[in-house]
Amino acid sequence: MEALSAVLALSTGFARLPIFSYLIGKFPTMRIDPFKLERYFARYEFTAPYLLSSSDCEPLDLNELLSMIHGETMKMWNVLKLGYTESQGHPELRNEISQLYQSLQPEQVMVSVPEEGIFIAMNNLLKEKDEVITTFPAYQSLYEVARSLGCRIKYWKPRYNQGWHFEVDDLEKIMSPKTRLLVINFPHNPTGATINHKQQETIADLAHARDIIIFSDEMYRYLEYDDQIRLPSMADKSELAVTLCGMSKSFALAGLRIGWLTVKNPEWLQQFMEFKDYTTICNSAPSEILALMGLKAREKILRRNHDIIRTNLARLDDFFARHENIFEWISPKAGPVAFPKLHEPLDANDFCRDLVEKKGVMLLPPKVYDFHANHFRIGFARQNLPQALEKLDEYLDKKY
Ligand SMILES: Cc1ncc(COP(=O)(O)O)c(C=O)c1O
């Protein structure tokens, strides 16, 4: 023990010397860059009164959720023991989750915090020098964890032409024999774009033919404005897919911190479970039961969220029509966020910062996505959007 302490003391001492701290910084598995979007939220989310950039739907309050539930599930809540839970997730919750898919067994679901699911999957599916393709711009952890493992990242970018369009031809061009993982996220954060059924089939075929694993982030599934464009989960399209979904966005229950991975390969599932013993071990007992309630009441919750989004999108259409000289607005296809353009010479990063500081209205600047064009993220699934737009109007009237 003493010898171990001596080694540790020595090595931390060495780490303070410039050459050693440089080498430690260079070691690929030891560094992960700050999550720019989350740091920006940490700075403003709980101080700015008008959140016009959130990607979750207006959070339900506890009473609202409990009032939607009766019978057996309510009994589970009343007699709930606040002990440790089953590491893979409550069996009834996994059973309810599996019903969201056509071909999935409850045993093929691993419940975790959504963000944790990304971390666990990337750490187990990837190794140094693997090539990873990701939809871009993207929620940063979808590629940053891979980068921290020493992987090479390639970007599948949408074209901007009267809206955002991801073209499968562009994806095929950047695939190579070294590509190990394809990360996709549809409906897409931040553009609100999605792909069609045929494109999804083609992606599954391209990946299958090249033995590429697909990590499909489906956090915004069920928020398509037209049911016809809702895609089947990639879990039902490819045996090689790992998919992510959760309660945070479409189901308006982000504070539960409950999501899930679907994993059809039993070896990967075993590895993910072993890794989870080093992250959270198991899920929060009350959150699991509340998530079960949320899924049982999903039709009601989704109807409520779609109503909020539909009403707010009409308000945004009106707002952007009145400010055509400043913004270029193209309605998204799905989800609670869009990525409009700010006309130059205005700079979207400066605009977002000045707006939040002067009027308390939070939009997301492009720099948090490492995106170098003049777009910003706007979120429209919150109830106080009219008040936020009023403040934004005041700001624009004064300034331009
Ligand atoms: C595309 C995407 N994936 C995953 C997550 C992570 O979800 P959570 O914040 O609930 O862990 C987010 C959150 O914004 C997201 O936008």
The ligand as an SDF file (V2000), in Angstrom:
LIG
                    3D

 16 16  0  0  0  0  0  0  0  0999 V2000
  -29.0470   14.1310  -30.3080 C   0  0  0  0  0  0  0  0  0  0  0  0
  -28.9400   13.9830  -28.8170 C   0  0  0  0  0  0  0  0  0  0  0  0
  -28.5190   12.8160  -28.2970 N   0  0  0  0  0  0  0  0  0  0  0  0
  -28.3910   12.6230  -26.9910 C   0  0  0  0  0  0  0  0  0  0  0  0
  -28.7030   13.6250  -26.0930 C   0  0  0  0  0  0  0  0  0  0  0  0
  -28.5160   13.3690  -24.6330 C   0  0  0  0  0  0  0  0  0  0  0  0
  -29.7090   13.3550  -23.9210 O   0  0  0  0  0  0  0  0  0  0  0  0
  -29.7040   13.6540  -22.3590 P   0  0  0  0  0  0  0  0  0  0  0  0
  -29.2900   15.1050  -22.2540 O   0  0  0  0  0  0  0  0  0  0  0  0
  -31.0760   13.4560  -21.8890 O   0  0  0  0  0  0  0  0  0  0  0  0
  -28.6990   12.7640  -21.7080 O   0  0  0  0  0  0  0  0  0  0  0  0
  -29.1360   14.8680  -26.5780 C   0  0  0  0  0  0  0  0  0  0  0  0
  -29.4330   15.9780  -25.6600 C   0  0  0  0  0  0  0  0  0  0  0  0
  -29.5930   17.1180  -26.0280 O   0  0  0  0  0  0  0  0  0  0  0  0
  -29.2600   15.0480  -27.9710 C   0  0  0  0  0  0  0  0  0  0  0  0
  -29.6780   16.2040  -28.5150 O   0  0  0  0  0  0  0  0  0  0  0  0
  1  2  1  0
  2  3  1  0
  2 15  2  0
  3  4  2  0
  4  5  1  0
  5  6  1  0
  5 12  2  0
  6  7  1  0
  7  8  1  0
  8  9  2  0
  8 10  1  0
  8 11  1  0
 12 13  1  0
 12 15  1  0
 13 14  2  0
 15 16  1  0
M  END
$$$$
